[in-house]
Every structure is written in structure tokens, then in C-alpha cells.
Amino acid sequence: MYNESQIKENYIYPPECQAIIDVTKPPYNIDNTGKVDCTKQLCALVDEILGAYEKNFYETKEKLEAMENPDALISFEIRKVKGRSNVIFPEKLPLSQIIYFPNGTYLVSDTISYSMEEFRNFIASVRAMEMNCQLRFMGQSRDGVVIKLQDNCKGFEFGNDRPVIDFMRGEQSNIAMTNMLESLTVDIGSGNPGATGVRYFANNTGAIRNVKIMSSDPEFRGHTGLSVLHTKVSSGYTKNVEIIGFNYGIRVASRYIFCTFEHIVLKNQKRWGIFVEGNMVAVRDLYSENFVPAVKVDGLTACVVLTDAKLVGGNPLDAAIRHLFGHMMLRNILTEGYETVLSTNWEVVPEEARKGCLEEFVIHGPKTLFKDTDAEQKVKSLNLTVEETPEVAWDPVEDWVSVNQFGAVGDGITDDTEAIRKAFACGKTTIYFQPGCYLIDDVIEIPENVHRINFMYSDLASGEKLEKRKNTGAFLVKEETGEPVIIEDLFAWEKFKGFVTLVEHACTRPVIFSDVHVQTASIYFNTVSGGKVFMENTGCTIGGIPGAGARTLPLPNEDWNSYSREMPCFYFKGQEVYCRQINPERSLHEVINDGGKLWVLGCKTEEEGTAYETRNGGSTEVLGAVFAIGLGKKYPAIVNDNSNVSVYAATFGMGLKQQWPIAVREMQGTECRELHKAEMPVLYMENYVIPLYVGVREE
């Protein structure tokens, strides 16, 4: 449920923490009394941070022009583009920075965003995409920090849709990773009916947490609280967010690719609580207190999963949820005041909807392979019990220590392994990293007393010895304790690569991954079963493993255990796992659940590999996934090998050659059956929806 204890958390960092930019201190000296307009200063600070990308790009462009190869391209990925050599952009990540707001009121009169008009990579290989990456806002506390728009502000009149905070000024991006907004309040003030609180955008990893977006207008006027409008929005984990007022509480208009919302409170909206025109949108634990409908789905490319919602205060002549176009799965919905839970023209709504409750309803579903027609009508999702991500207390600054105090350099060249080990062994409970790139060339054990590792969005590099080691984690969790360890705020770019995995879990201690992005290596495997794993806003790409593309998927009658486990992005063996927005890419086995319990809310995978494989009696539930760019190969998107699986998902690709011909392969005993693309409802073009596939192991 909505987590009040996290909302009230007081986030204070050590004064020596170089990634933190305290806006109230020199050279910025921004006023936090609410009496002085600080718009220009905040925009200049955003420009300063993102300007590092602009500078890096032009340096890279000069390097490209100096090359003798006329076919060379600039690419943001390590692999070749269309078989041609390339120059990596960015070759080196700018030093990590977080815009930090101490408690106070920050008065603004215009949009806080970057001002560079040509802020895009105009090389053809990346299609003129914005370079709006690593833009991070962090407040000391949600209720203590208020970014307040002046009342009756010019430019925010009726008819406008002008944001107070804007993460996207261009049309599209594909490198907008780790864009963050946390622990603050955005207030659009009074007399600003054309104001939007936050226009958000991110790719692969990005999050909004512990945020209030409000209109303090007496009539709650405002355009939209939180909007997602641009392409290709391929992430966005929104957690513990309260939106008060506005015409639209949340509006998702982008058709690409997915957004995830959890623990959302909506109040006093004037038109719709959540309005979805496109995108795969997964919502869990929605509380809406509104006279107007809480949810409207009105886009041909929309796919909405809504589970565990309470929608109250409704119009007795209207529905709590209006569905016009698109696809939808509803589960565990309770309403008060409305005439019915759901109105739709597409399918017969269960009679229980008029009684204010809806246990489960799926348009065009469910799909099964080993049930007869009569039984299919009674098939339901697994509806696995869900655990919330454990709270790890934020330590006072005296319990923090940086690895740099023990000699870590962070230049991407010097071996920092021993220095990091010393920091971990010093007895402090929170370990953090100053901005930089830290080269690791051996395994680093995480001791029992360490319960928070905050990389502060620093980068990692794997040494030659470590990157060649199979079945090895750069960090090892092996000391038994019931206290969880959280690994957070990591942005490991192209130099952390090879066969090595980020973390090996060799005990039952709970492990939490929060805001972890690893661009060219896998993230997790375990060697001891029976533990719990929690992931929030975590993504990785397997592109850095040599020979990855040459592997082939075993046929149903082949030995799965003979297949190398280092290949998956996430490999869970006998674990209990809860994931909120994960982004595994480019492995032929993106996620493997081997005999455990796996629950996923919001996901994107890429390329032809199987997205989810469940075997040895495991149970997997996926709510709101997008499987992108299948490349027309014969690998199934989902494999159920004598296990329990329910998945609601959609595909994304441009044309027939980027699809999965096989949506599901299920094995029961020795018999194998498949669901194919032609059996699935169309989303748009060649893309299709998997409208709740359910496969349950026969006892």
C-alpha cells in the first residue's frame, strides 16, 4: 500500500558527497524561502549538467570526422551498426550529479528544463534523438520540499499544457536513462489552468518516487498532474505518488513502450483520473477519490493492466472505468458510488461489475493450451501473493563512508578492487561512491553489517581477469542474515562487460536492487536457493558477452541444464522474486525462473531471445510486459516447461520481421504445444497482444 514511512523519510547526504549538488549552497545560492523567483538559476543548473553530454557529443563527432573510414558511424552502443565500425557515444559517461533540494519552498515562474535548442544527436544512426540523460532531482523530503509555480503566471493560462518540470523538450530519445524525480512536491499554484505538474520521460531505467503533484487552486484547476507524451518512453517506474487536482491526474499518450505505476493516490480530478491513449501501462494499488471516472482507456495502441484498485466517490450515473479502444486486464477492483465498475462496447461485462467489485476481467482473453473450451472460461491469472520491497532505514551521515576514503580512484584505469574491499570491511553500514568509473578485477564480498551500497550513479569497469570469469559475480552476497542489503543508484555503462555478472547471491539474505542500470553485462544469479530478491527500476543488456548471438535455444527435448547460465540477464533458481519495472535485453534467455516464484509488474525485453522461461515447477506471473524487436526468429517469447505461468503482454516491432512468430511454448509432461502470432489479437501493424496467457502444471 501507499507507504507513508517512505514519504516521511529525511534524506540527508554526507557533506563530502560530491555527486550531490545542494542548490542552496555556493555557487548556486538558490533561495528556498519561496520569496525569490529561482527559475533562471535552476534552468542554468540543468543546462550545466546536461551540457556535459553536448560537449561529449561534439568531441566524439570530431573524432569520427578524423577517422579514415568513411562508413563509420556514431552509436550509443558497443556493437556495430549494420555491420559498420562505430564510435561510441558517450565514450565516457559524464561524472554523476544529483540536483538536491534541502527543505524549503522554491518559487518558479516558468518550466524547469534544459534550454539547448539543438540538444540532439543528429547523426543518422541514432535518428536525431535528444540527449536528455541522467537528469536527477532529489528532495530532502516530500512534504518539506515544494517547487511552487507563481499564482496567475503568464504562459500557464487556459488552453496551454505547460509543465513546471519537463524531462523532454524534443520529440524522441533512446538514451534517456536514469532520469529521476524523488521526494518533493510540485505545486502549480492558483490561477494556472494551463499548467502541468511534471512531463516525464526515460528510457530503460528511470523513476518517480515519493512525490506529490498538486494544484492549490481553490477549484483544483490545472491541465495534467503527470504526463507521458513522447517516444520512445521505455520505462518510468512511478511509486508512492499523490496527485491532487488537474483535469487529468495522469495522462499517457505515447504509443511506445511501457510505464509502470504502483501505490498511486488520485484526488479531485476534473475530467479523468488516469487517461491512457497509448502504451503498455501497468498499475497496481490505485486509490482514486473522484466524482469523474478513475480510468479512461481510449487508444488503439493502449494496453492497460489495473490490479488492486479502490475507486471511490463516483458519479452514480457513470462507470469507474471507461474503455473505448485498446486492450485491458482488470483484477481485484472495488468501487463506491459509481453505477458500475466498467463500461465497454467490446465484451460482456460480468454482472458483479454493477455491484461495485470485479474479481478479474480480460478483453479477448485468457489464452490456454492445455484446457478445453468450457474450462477456459473459468481460467484466471495466478494472482500470486505480493510482498512489498523492504524498507532499509536511511542511515545518519556518520554511518556513511566512501570507497574513496580508502584509496579508490575512480578513473576507470586504476584497479580499485582492494580499496573497495577495505571500505566494505571498515564497519560502516552505508558504503557510497564519489563520481567516477571504478575498475574492478576480482570478487568483492558484501559483509553482513553493510546494508546499503549507494553508487551515486557512478560507473563501473571490469578488469581483464574478471570479465573472463564465468559463473562469477563482481559482488558476492554470502553472509547469512535476515537484514536485507540494498544495492542502488548504479549506472554501469559500456566498460563493465564480459561473462561476469554484477551480483552472485550465495545465501538467503534478502537482496534489493533499486535504480540499477548495467548496459553490457548480466545482473544477477544465485547459487543458494530459498532467498528473496526485490528489484525496482532495474535494467541490463547482455551485448557485452562474447559470442552471445551465436548460441541457440535448446529444443523442448534437450537438457536445459546443459545451457550456460551466464547468458540470462536474470537467473533465479529456487528464489522468491518481486520485480517492479525491469528491462532485460538481448540475451537468448532474458529471465529464467528455475523452480521458484517470480512476480513482475512492468517489463520490456528486446530482440529475439525468450523473455520469460519457467521450469522445474516454478510459478511466474507477469503483469504488463512489452517484448520488443523479435526479429522474426523461431524463439518463443514465453516458455513454460511443466510450470505455472500467467502473462499479460504485447509485442513491439516495426514490420513482420521484428515479431515473435511463437508467442508461447508450453510443455506438459512430454507433450509440447504452442500459441502463435496468428492466434493473438492485433495491437497495431504486425504487433499483437498476449491477452493473459495462463498455463498451470498438471499434477
N, C-alpha and C positions, 0 to 999 in steps of 0.2 A: 504494500500500500504506500501511499504518499508519505515520504519519510521526513517527518518534522525534525528529527535529531540531526540529519544531514543539513537541512535547511538552516538550522541554528548554529552550525559549526563555524568556528572562528579561525580562518586560515591566515596564519602569520608565518612568514618565512624568516630564516636567519638573515641578518643584515648583510652578511658576506655573500649571499646567494646572487651571483652575477646575472643569472637569467631573468631575474625579477627586475622590472623597470617600475619603480614606485613613482607614479605620476606626480605626486605632491612634493617630491624632492628635486634638488638641482640635477640637471639644468632645466627641468620642465616646470617645476613650481606651480603646478596647476591647482587652482582654487577648489576646495571641496566644502565650501560653506553654502553653496547654492546662490551666491550673490553676484558672481562674476562669470560672464559667458566664456567658456573654455573650448568652444568648438574648434577654432583655428589651431590651438595648441594640440588638441587630441588628433586632429586630422594630420598635422605635421608629424606627430609621433608615428601614426600608422604609415605615412609615406616613408619615414626614415627606416622602419622595419622592413617593409616590402621593397624598398628601394635597393636592398641588397640583392634581391632577385633580378631586378632590372640591370644592375651593374654586372652581375654574373652573366646574364644573357649576352650582353654586348661584348664582354670579354671572350665568351665562347664563340660568338659569331666571328670575331676577328681570327680566332684560332682556326675555325672552319675555312675561312677565306684564304688562309695561308697554306692550307693543305694542297698537295699536288693532285689529289684525287677529285675530279670534278663531280663525281657521283655521291660524294659524302654528304650526309645529312645531319642536322641536329635532332637528337631524340632524347626523351626523358627516361629512356630505358636502356638497360645494359646490352640487350640483344640487338642484332642487326635489323634494320628496317628494309623489308623487301629485298633481302639478300645483300644490301649495300652496307659498306662500312659507315660508322657514325661517330659523332662527337657527343658525349653525354652532357645533357643539361638537366639540372645543375650538376657539374662535375663534383662540386663540393658544396654541401649544404651551408647556408649562412649560419652563423652562430645563433643558437636558440635564444629567443626572447619572449617574455610574457608581460603584457601590459597589466600592471597590478594597481587596483584602486583600493586604497585604505578607506575605512568607513567615512562616509560623508555624502554630500549632495553635489553633483556635478551638473551645472546648468549648461545646456546647449541650445543652439538656435538653428541648426542645420544637421544634415546627415553626417555621421561619423564613418568615414571610409577613406580609401585611397583616392588621390586626385589625378594620378598619371593617366592621361587620355589614351596614350598608345601603349598601355601596360599589357602587352600580349606578345606571345612568341609567334612571329609572323612567318616562320619557316613552314613550308607546305606540309612537311611530315607531321606536324602537330596541329595543323589546321587553325592557326590564328587564335589559340586559346589563351585566356587570361592566366597570369602568373600569380594569382591571389592565394598563395600558400603560406601556411604557418602563421596565420593571424589569430592571436590568442588574447582574450580578455578574461581577467580573473579578478573577482572582488574579494575583499576580506570576509564579507558575509552577505547573504542575500538581502536581508532587511536593513542592513547597515549601509549598504552602498546603493545610491539612487542616481541614475543618469536621467536627468529631468529636462524635457523639452519645455521651452518657454511657452507660456499661455498665449493663445491667439498669434501664433508665429507665422510670418509670411512664408508662403510656399507650401503650407500644410492645410490649405483651405479645402472645402468640399470639392470632390471631383479628382483630387490627387490620390496617389498611392506612394507616398514618400516615406522611406524608412528613417528611423532615428539611428539605427546601426545597420550597415549594409556590408555584407561579405562579398558581394558580386556586382560590379559595375558594368561588366561586359555581357556577352551573350552566352559563352560557354567556357568550360575549363575541364581539364583532365588531370591536373596536378595539384588541385586544391586540398592537399592532405593536412590533417591535424589542425583544422580551423576550429577554435574552441570559444565558448562563451559560458562562464561559470560564476555562480554565487554573487549575483547582483540583481537589482531591479531596474527595469526600463519603464519610465513613466512619460507618456506622451502629453501630459498636462491637460489643460482645459481649453476648449475653443480651437482644437486642431482636428477636425473631422477627416482630413485627408492624410493623417499620419498613420504609418505602420510602425509597430514597435521594432521588430527585427526582421530583416530579409537575410535568410541564412543560405549558405552554400558550402558543400565539402565534397571531396572525392575520396573514396575508400575508407578513410578514417576522419572523424570529426564529431563533436558532441556539444550539446547544450545541457547543462545540469544546474539544478538548484537556482532557478531563475524565475522571477515574477515579471510579467509584462502587463502593464495596466494603463487604463485611461482614468485620470482623475477628474474628467469632465462630469458635471452633475448628471448628464444624460448618457454617460458612458460612450460618447461619440469617438470614432476613430475608424480607420479603414480595416486593417488586419493586425492582429497581435503578432503572429509568427507566420511568415510566408516563405514558401519554397517555390521559386518560379523558373529557374534557369536550368540549362542542361550542361553537362550530364551529371546531375546530382546523384551520386552513387554512394551516399552514406548520409549520416545525420541521426545520431542517437540522442533523443530528447528525453530527459529523465527529470522527475521532480520539478515540473514546470506548471505554474499557475498563471492563467490569463484572465484578466477581468476587463470586460467591456469589449468594444470594437464591433464592426459589422460582422467580421469573420474572426473567430478565435484563432484557428489555424487554417491556412489555405495552401494546398499543394496542387500546383498547376503543371509542373514539369512532367513529361511523359517518361523521362529517364530518371533513375532506375529503381531506387528504393529509399524509403525513410522509415525510421522506427521510433515509436513513441511509447513511453511507459510512465505510469504514475502522473497523469495529467489531470489538472483541475481547470474547468472552464465555467465562467460565471458571467451573466449579464450581456451575452452577445445579442445583437440586434437582428441578424439575419440567419446565420448558421454557426454552430459550434465549430465543427470541422467540415471543410468543403474540399472534396477531392475531385480534381478534374483529370488527373493522370497519375502515373507512378504506382509502384507496389508500396502500399502503406500498411504497416503492421502496428496495431495499437493494443496495448494491454493496460488494464486498470485505468479506465477513463471515468472520471466523475464530472458530470455536467449538470449545472443548476441553471436551467434556461426555459423560457416560455417557447422559444423557437426550436426547431429540430436540432438535435445534438450533432447529427451527422448527415451530410448530403453527398452522394456519390453520383457524379454526372459527367463522366468522361469515358469515351470508348476504350481508352487505354488504362483505365483505372482498375486496380485490384486491391481490395481492402480486406484485411483481417482485423476484426474487432473482437476482443475476448475480455471477459471480466469487467463489464461496464455497468455503472449505475447512473441512470439518466433521469433526473427529477425536475419537477416544476413545470411540466409541459402543458401545452395547449390541448385541451380535451377534444378539439376538433382536428388535431394533426397527429402525424406519426413522429416518433422519436428519431427514426432513421428513414430517410427518403433515398430510394435507389431508383435512378432513371436509366443510366447506362453503366457498362463495366461489369466487373465481377466482384463477388463478395462472399466472405465467410464470417458468420456471426456465432458467438458461443458465450454462454453464461451472461446474458443481458437481462437486467432488471430495469423497469421504468416505473415512474409515478406521474400521474397527471395526464399523460398523452392518451389518445384514443387507442393507439396500437403501437407495438414496438417498431414495426416495419411496414412500409408501403413500397410495393414494386409491381411493375407490369409484366415481369418476366416469368415468375413461377408462383405457384400457390403457396401462400404463407401459412405456416402452421397455426391452428386455432389458438394455441397458447399465447400467440403474439398479442391477441386482444385482451389478454388477462395480465399484461404487464411483465411477461417473462418470456424468454426464448432460450431454450437449452442449447440447441445447435441447428444452424440452417446454412446450407451452402448452395449457391446458384450453380447449376449444371453438375452437381456432384452428389455423393462421392463416387470415386472410381475404385474398383477392386478387381482382382484377378482370380481369386480362389473362392468366391462366393456366388451363389445363384442370384437371380434377379430379385426374388422376394426378400432374401436376406440383405441385399444391398440397400434396400430402403431403410433398414434399421442400423446400418453401419455408421459408427461415429468415430471421431478422432480419438486418439489415445488419451487425450486430456490428462497428461501427466501432471502430478503434483509439482509445484514450482517453489524453489527456495529463492529468497532474495539474496542479493550479493551481500556478504557480511560487512559490517561496519568495522573499519580499522581506525582507531582513535588517532586524531591528528596530534602528534607529539608537540610539546613545548620546544622552543628553539634550542634549549640546552641539551636536548636529546638527539639533535641532528649533527651529522658530521659529513663533510665532503671527502670524496676519494682523493681530491687534490691535496688535502692536508697531509696525505701520506705519500706524496710524490707523483701521483698520476699527472700526466702532461696533457693528454687530450689533443695531440696534434695529428693523430691518425697514422703516425710513423713509429713513435716510441712504444715499446711493449709496456702497457700499463697493468699487466696481469697481477704482478706482485703487489703493487701499490693498492689496487682494488681489494685484494685479499686482506691486506693489513687493515684497511678501513672496515671491512666486514667483521674482522676479529677484534675490533677495539672496544666492543661492549656497548656501543650506541645502538639505539633501536631504529633510527631512521638514517639511511645512507642516501646521499644525493650527489649529483654530478654537476660541476660547473660546465658552461657551454664548451663544446668541443667534440672531437671524434676520438673515441677510446679504442685502441687496438688491444685485442685480447688474443692470446695464443695458447691458452690452456684452460682447464676447467676451474671455475670459481665456485666454491661451496657457499651456500647461504646458511649461516648458523641459526640456531633456534631462537636466539634473542632478537634477531633482526626481523621486524615485522612490516617495514616499509622501505622499498627501494624506489626512489624517485629520480629518474634520469633527467628530469627537467627538459625533456625533448632533445637531449643530446644524441649524437650519432655513435655508432659502433663500427669497428672494422675487425674482421677475423684474420689472424695471422696465418701464414702458410701452413704451419703444422696443424692448427685447429681446424681450418676449413676442409682438410682432407680426412678428418676423423669421422667415420660413420658411427651411428648409434651413440652419439655424444651430445650433451648439452653444454653450451658455453657457461651456463649457470646451473648448478646442481642443488636440488632441494632433497635432502636425505635425512635430516634430523627430525625425529618424531615429536610432535607437539600438537595440541588441539588448537593453538592460536594460529590464525591464518597469516600468510605473508602476501602483501600486495606488491606487484611489480607494475609500475605506472609511468606514463609520460615518456615513452621512448619513440624516437623516430630514427630507426636504423636504415640508412639508405643503401647505396649500391656496393659498399665495401664490406658489409657483413654478409658473406656468401659462402657457398660450398656445401658439403654434406652435413656440416654441423647444424644442430638445432639450437634455438635460443635457450630453452629450458628443458632439462631432464628432471622428471618428478619421480623420486625414488623412495617415497614414504607416503603415509596417508595424511600428512599435514595439508590443510586446505590452502589452495593457491588461487590468487586473484590476479587477473590480467586486466588492466584498465588503461585505455588510450595507448595501446601498444601497436606500433606500425613497423614491420620488418619487410623491407622491399624485396630482398633476393635470397631469403632462406626460410626454412620452416620454423615454427614457433614452439611446438610442444609435442612431447611424447612421455609416456610413463613406463617405468619398469616394475613398479609395485602397484597392485590393484587395491581398490577399496577406498580411495581418496575422493575428495570433492574438488572440482575446478569451476571457477567462475570467470567468465570473460565478458567485458563490456568494451565495445568500440575497439576491436582488435582485428588487424588485417595483416596478411603476408602474401608474398609472391614467391613461387619456387623457381623463378627464372634463373637463379644463380647456380643450380645444381648441374654439374656437367653431365651430359647425356640424358637429361630428364625427358626430352622429347622422343628419345629413341625407344623408351620402354613400351611394352604392350600390355593391355589389360588382360588378366587371366580369363579364360572361358569358365563357365559355371562348373565344369567337372575338374578343373585344375585346383591345385593346392594353393589356397590363398596365403598360407603361412610362408610359402617359398618366395613371396613377393616382398621386396625390401621395404622395411617400414620407414626408412628415412625419407621416402618420397612424399608422404602426405603432409599437407600444411599443418593439420592437427591429427594426432593419432591418440585415441583414448582407449585403453584396454582395461575393462572392468571398473571404470570410473563412473562417478555421478557428476554430470556436467551441465551447467546452466550458462547459456550464451545469449547475450544481448548485442545485436549487430556485430557480426563477424564478416570478414572479407577475405576468404581464401581463394587464391588464384593459381592456375597454370600447372598444378600437379595433375597427374592422371588419376589420383585419388585425393581429392581436396580434403575431405573429412572422413575418418574411419572411426566408427563406434564398434569396438570389438567386445561384445558381451556386457556392455554397461548401459547406463541410462544417459541419454543426451536430449536436452531441450534447447531449442533455438528460436529466438524471436528476432526476425530480420536478418537477411543474409544476401550477399552477392558472391557468385563464383564466376570465373572466366575461363574460357577455352574448353577444349573437348573432353577433359577429364571428368570422371564421375564426381558429382557434387557430394553425395552422401552414400556411404556404404555401411550397412549394418549387418553384423554376422554374429554367430555363436549365441543366439538368443537375446541379443541386445534390444533395447527399446529406444527409438528415435522419433521425436516429434519436431517438425519444422513448421513454423508459422510465419509466412511471408518471406519467401526467398525469390531471388532472380538468378537464373542460370544464363549467363551471357556468352555469346560467341561460341557456339558449339562446334563450328567448323565442319558440320555435316558428317562427322565420324560415327562409327558404329558403337561408341561407348555409351552406355545408358546414363542418363542424368542421375537416376536413383537405382541403387542395388539393395535389395532386401534378400539376404541369404538366411532363410529359416529364422527370421526375427520378427519384431513388431515395429511397424513404421507407419507414421501418418505425416504427409507433407502437403502443404498448400503453397504453390509456387507458380512462376511464369518464366518463359524464356525471353531473351532479348538478343536480337541479331539483325543485321541488315541483309535480307535475302535468304534464299533456301540454303545456301552453302554455310550459313552460320547457325544452323539449328541442330537439335538433337533428334535424329530420326526415332531413337528409342527413348521414351520418357522414363519408363520403369522396367527393370528386370527383377522378377521375384522368383525365388526358389523355395519350394515347399517339399521337404524330403529330397528326392532326386528329380522331381519334375520342375521344369523351368517355363515360365510364361512371361510375356512382355506386353506392355502398353506402348502403342506407337503414336507418333505425331498426328496421324490421320484420325485417331480416336479422341483427340482433345479439342475442346472449344477454342476457336480462334481468338486471339487477342487483337492483333493487327498485323498486316502484311503476312509474313510466314511465322510470326511468333504465336505461341499458344499458351494456354493456362493449364496447369495441373490442378483441377478443382477438388482438392483434397483426395489424394490417393491414400488408401488405407489397406495395409496388409498385416494380418495377425498370424503368428505362428500357430500351426495346428499341433495340439498336444498329442 
